[in-house]
Amino acid sequence: MMEPDAPGPTQLTFWGTRGSISTPGRATEKYGGNTPCITIEHEGTIIIIDAGTGIRNFGIDYLEEHADASEGSELHLLLSHTHWDHIQGLPFFQPAYRPGIKLRIYGTAHKGGFLESILRGQMDEEYFPVSMSALGAELHVQELSHSTFQIGDVRVDWEEQIHHPGGCVRYRFTVNGKRIVYASDVELNKELDANDPAQRQQLSDYLAFIEGADLLIGDGQYTDDEYISKQNFGHTTVPVLIELAQQAQVKQLAIFHHDPQHSDTMLDEYLLELEERFDTGDNQLNFFWAREGITLPV
Amino acid sequence: MEDKDKSDKADRHDTEVGIPHPLANRGGVRNHPLSNTMPISRKTIYSRPKVSNKVVLEIHGLEEGVKAIELGDQIVTIGRSPECEVHLPLANISRQHAQVVFRKDEYYLEDMDSTNGTYLNGVRVKKCVLRNNDQIEIGEARIHYLEEKTVGKP
C-alpha cells in the first residue's frame, strides 16, 4: 500500500511592506520601500495579497521562474481594498500582459459593483498609457460573496473591517492545519472602548479571527506618540497590535504597513524598546518587522 | 567706491547675459563667462570609480574561534559536510544546511530544506535578501553578515 504524499511546504513572501506611499532610498532598504504585496505559495497554487508597488518585482520573478507560463497558468490576487498603495502596482505586473495566464482578482462586494471600474479607472489614459482592456492575460474580477471559499488546497475566510476609511477586508488562509492571517489597514485603537458595545463586538470579532494564528500580518503603522495626530487615518499603533496578538495567542506577528517616515534605523531602535516593554518571559509571541524580500516557511 | 560700483554693474550685466546653456559643458568646455570653476569632462563624471562592497560572513561558535569568509559571486554552501565552503561541525546542523547566493547584485540566504531551520534575526526563513549586520543562526553557530564599502580605481 502506498503511503499518501506528505503535504508540501507553504511559503509566504513579502514583496512590499511599506504603507501609504513607496519610499525608495538607502534609509529604507532593509525593511523595504515598496507598498503592500505578499504571496502565499502551496503546491503550485499562488495567492497574491494586494497589488502595491511590490507586485512588480513578484511579476518579474514569476516570469523568470515560469518562462513557459501561458495556457493554464492561474494566479489569484486578493485585494484588501483599493487605496492607491494596494493597487498601484497592478499596471506594472508583467504576468497581466501575458496571453494565456488567468488572473483572478477578488475584492469586496461593498463597493456596489464598482471594484472592476475602480481598477479600470486607474488605467484610464489620464493616469496611465495602457488601458486595462489591453492586458493580454485573461482577467476575472470577482466580488467576494461567500464568507469562505477555496483556492487549491487553501481555505480562505474573510471579513470586512470597518475601521479604515472606505473599508478593508481581512483574510485568513488555512492550509495543512496552519493559519495565516492578513489584517492590515485597520485602526484597532478604535475598538478598545470597553463602554461601547459595538466596539466590543468589533474587537471580539477581530480576536476570534486571529485566534491562534501561526502567522499574523498586522497593521502597525504608528508609535503611540504619532497616533495622537493620526487618529481616524485607519491604522493601528504597534503596542496595541502586539497586545492583541498576545491576547489571541498568535505565534508569530509580522508588523506590517510601515509608516513612510520610519527609517530602518528608527525601526531597529524601536523594536528594542518594544522587546523590553513586552518581555513577559514565558510569552511565546515572536514579533518582528515585516521585511521586503523575505520568504517564511509556514 | 566708484570702481566698486562699476565692478558690481559689470557682475550684474554678466550674470544677466551669461546664463549657460545646459549642454554647454559637453566636452569639458565651460562657456560661462564668470566661471573659474575647473570643468570636469563627461568621461570623468560617468566613468565612475569602482565602488564595491567587501562582504564577509563572520562565523561564531567554532572551536577554533571566529572565522571570516569573504563572499564573491560564487555560491557559498553552509553545513556539517566537510565539502561545504562554510564547514560547521556542530550539533543541530544538516550536512547541506543553507547557502548564500549572489543574484541581481544582492546576496540571498537560502535554507536547503534543513531539519532544524535557518534563522535570520530570530525569524525562521526559507529565503531572504541579506542586509548589513544581519545575524544568521544555524544550529549552534551564529553568522554575522557584514558589508564594507570600498572604493577602488576605475
Contacts between the chains, C-beta under 8 A, distances in Angstrom:
chain1	res1	chain2	res2	distance
A	9	B	126	7.8
A	11	B	126	5.4
A	13	B	127	7.8
A	29	B	131	6.7
A	30	B	131	4.5
A	252	B	123	7.6
A	286	B	122	6.9
A	286	B	123	7.0
A	288	B	121	7.1
A	288	B	122	6.7
A	288	B	123	5.2
A	291	B	128	7.5
A	292	B	129	7.8
A	293	B	106	7.9
A	293	B	128	6.2
A	293	B	129	3.6
A	294	B	120	7.3
A	294	B	123	7.6
A	294	B	125	5.9
A	294	B	127	7.4
A	294	B	128	4.4
A	294	B	129	7.4
A	295	B	125	6.5
A	295	B	126	4.4
A	295	B	127	4.1
A	295	B	128	6.7
A	296	B	123	7.0
A	296	B	124	6.9
A	296	B	125	6.1
A	296	B	126	6.5
A	297	B	111	7.6
A	297	B	117	7.6
A	297	B	124	6.4
A	297	B	125	7.6
A	297	B	126	4.7
